[in-house]
Amino acid sequence: MASFSLEDDLSCPVCCEVYQDPQLLPCGHSFCRRCLDRHGSGKSSRTCAVCRQVSEQRPVSNLSLRNACESFLREKEKGSDGGVVCPQHGERVKFFCETDKELLCTVCRKHSHRSHKVQPLAQVVEKCKREVKVALRPALDALDSLRYSTVGHTKNNLLIQAQRTERLIKKEFGKLHQFLKEEEEEKISALREEEERKTEYVEESVKHQLESLLGKVRYVEDQLENDDITFMQNYAQLLQRAQYNAPDPQLDSGTLIDVAKHLGNLRYEVWEKMKSTCSFYPVVLDPNSAPTDFSISDNLACVEKSTHIHPCPGPHQRSQVVLGFKGYRYGFHCWDVEVGDSRHWTIGVCSRSAARNAVRNLTPENGFWGLCREGDVCKVLGSTSSWPWCHIMPRTVRVKLGRHFLRRTVSFYDTNKKFKLSCSIELPSDEELFPFLIPGEQSSPLRILPNKVMLNMEQKFNCIEWYIDVQEILMTLCMCCLHGVGYVIFYLVCFLVAIFQVLMSR
């Protein structure tokens, strides 16, 4: 309040601002020079804007008021530059209220914060700075971790991955280059062999013809040297022998290089041969999804549990699931997994969001649909009961993902015995699903088997489609039976299926 009173006393009544070069009238009121000149311009006498008294005398400078105004402005400027001014009272803040966490001026402390815990600003600043620094320490540690530890670790992993991938790419292309080089050498060797063989044949043929003609010419020339009587006696025979009616020596097509044999469809034939050496895997594993204790082969088709812990920068390292690189939303897809003699494994399909979460229960409710083996028991994920053929453990399991009776399903088959290991498991119709593998034992890898490159991939499954569907229906009926008759029917069906397979193989 005192500050506002002082500023009001030092303010011009015309412009309401602090006096600038104040001028004093005879009536005792003061005005800024510019305000006074603007108010009384063109007049011989001046009228006071406050008391309306007319004055004929010229105003004089009010030196005391000018000094007071300049001092006030300097103090105000110093307060604005060196601290914060109280917005309510216009004075510099000098205190801090720890109760309300507010800055106070002298007037605020006397009136509004008299009963609060108030300390001088200079004393409380260091304490508050220490508190802020303590609160900021976790953020600084996290910043250092992101800036140095995490970024450096990630960059190191990226460098290792890039170098390893580049090395494997060069290795694979080296195999292709070696194959092409060997094929080139083999083709050129076959060409050289044919060239040598046919050159030798041409030389022998020409030599034989040359010797025959040379003997004929020498014989006739010798007979020409005989006496006239002898020559005339042999004239008819010599004339006939001297005649040569054979065509000029020339090379037929059989003696030339078989160019069409060496160049015809050369690249296609090499590609056909290359297919036998190149494997196509219907499912390629994603190494970035592998946990730290899993090891994936260089061809990305085999995974096993390892004692060696390796760093994994991927987002799925908390889970125990290895995903396929590509997910499927539509269409028919099929792949074979070799489980071998392993007694603990899990295979199937899952959603990507489910794989990112480290869930313990792999169930359809959690986004996992598959088949697992636990010792001597083989069962569907989420099911508490095993199937009646659980003692017939498969060595290779075929996973079939597609449509079945207008439903999207996944099914599992024993490729050796060629029968279904489970009923078709219904899946979400429009969700993208990824193949997954979980090896449960060390030194017992799970392998994705390669497919042969064929024009129609579905041909390899058509021969058993119809009786697999029949088997599924009969298996469902068997599972509904609670007495031994169901098992008898099931084994009878398996026997009939085996007989059918024998007939189909013939």
Phi, psi and omega in degrees: 000321180295322180295317178296323179295318179296318180292326177292322180291333182262017181253143178290133180291347180269304182267351179060026175242164180302139184306139170238112186053065184296140178242136184258128176269163180299335180285352178099354178268147182244150179217159172296149181300316182293323178293322181290319179293321180291325183284327184242025182290135178081010180242146178280333178242158182243140178250129180292132181287349182259305185258354178066020179277135181272135182230133178268345182277153177284143178290155178243158180290135178266089187294320180297315180294322179296319178296319179296319179296317180295321177296318179297317180294322178296316179295321178294319178294322177295322178294323180286330180276322187261356181191191181255138179265137178297123182292342183269322186243352176077006179262159178292141178282136182230355185226165177226124179272111180287340179288309182261357182055052182229153173276140185231150168259182182296321181291319179298319181296322182287325188260303190267339187233034184295322183267002182270168177275104185242135178230154176299145185298323182294330181279327187270346183298311182297320178297315180293324177296320178296320179296318179294320179297320177296318179292332182278345185302314178301322179294322178294320177297317178296323178296316177297321179295317179292321186284324186245304187290301185294313181296316179296319179296316180295317179297322178295317178296319178298319179296316180297315179298316181296317180294317180294317179295319178297319179297319179291323177298314178297324179295315180294316178291330175297321176296318178295317178298318179296319178298313180294324178295317178295320177295319178298314179296322179294317179294317180293323177297318177296321178296314180297320180297316178295321179298314180295317181297314182285329175295317177296320178296317180296317180297317179295319180295315180294320179297318180296315179296322181296315180295321180295312180294321180297320177294321179295315182295317180295323180294315181295318180296323177295321180291333178291341180275355180289167177292168188296319182297312181295319181298315182291328176297325182259012186302309184300318181292318179294321179298319180292322182285331180289335180288139180232104184262357180291149178295164178299142178301125179210162183267126175276176184296335181288341181267354180269166178292133179280079185298318181298326180294325184271329184254341184295121180052040185300309182295323179294317180295321177295319178296319177299319179289326180293329180301327180290338179261347181255131182260141175248120181256121181294337177232127176248127183284149179263108182295338179288346178264356185284137173296169185291338181259015177250145179240131181247137182292166182295329180276004176059034180235001184220139178223142177213160178281135187234151175278344180273124179269122180244149178293144180224111180278000186289164182280352186253014189292344179283337181269173179250033185241134173254119185268156167285153184292328186246137176261160183235134177244328181223168172087179181259132181219143184211139177209153181252136179241121177273114180261341177063223182266007181299137182260357180219114177199161177216132178223159178157210179229155180205166175275155181294321179297324178292324181290332180288334180271134181279073180274147179271323183263114178271094183229162176301328178296330179266004176095023179235130176231118184187192182232141181224154173240130177233091182071245181263011183241133177236124185210167179278143178300134181088354180259144180266348183246145176267164182273159186294344179260023186295340179280350176263086186278131181283154173258335176224127183247129176263129178255124182240119182244122181179201180261139179216115183053049176066012177242147175275122186223164170232136182228157182232136184229151169271111185289336179281312180276343180057053169218162187283139178267347180200161171291161179295127182266125183285141184237163172299139189285332188235015182264140178283124184243145182242138172297148176218152178228142175224101174285138183253355182226148174285150181061021175229078186286158171253130185238136169276121183276143180285155175258150172283141179284113180232161178293324182229107184292336184284350181295331183287349180248347187294329187292340182241007185299312190290320183280343172291319177296319177298320180296323180297316179298315181293326178295322178297318177296321180294321181292335178283344180276131182261358180245177187292345181297325180299319179292324177298316179297319181298310180296329175295318178298316179300321179296317179295322178295319179298318177298318179298321179297321178297317180295320180292325180292336178277000000 
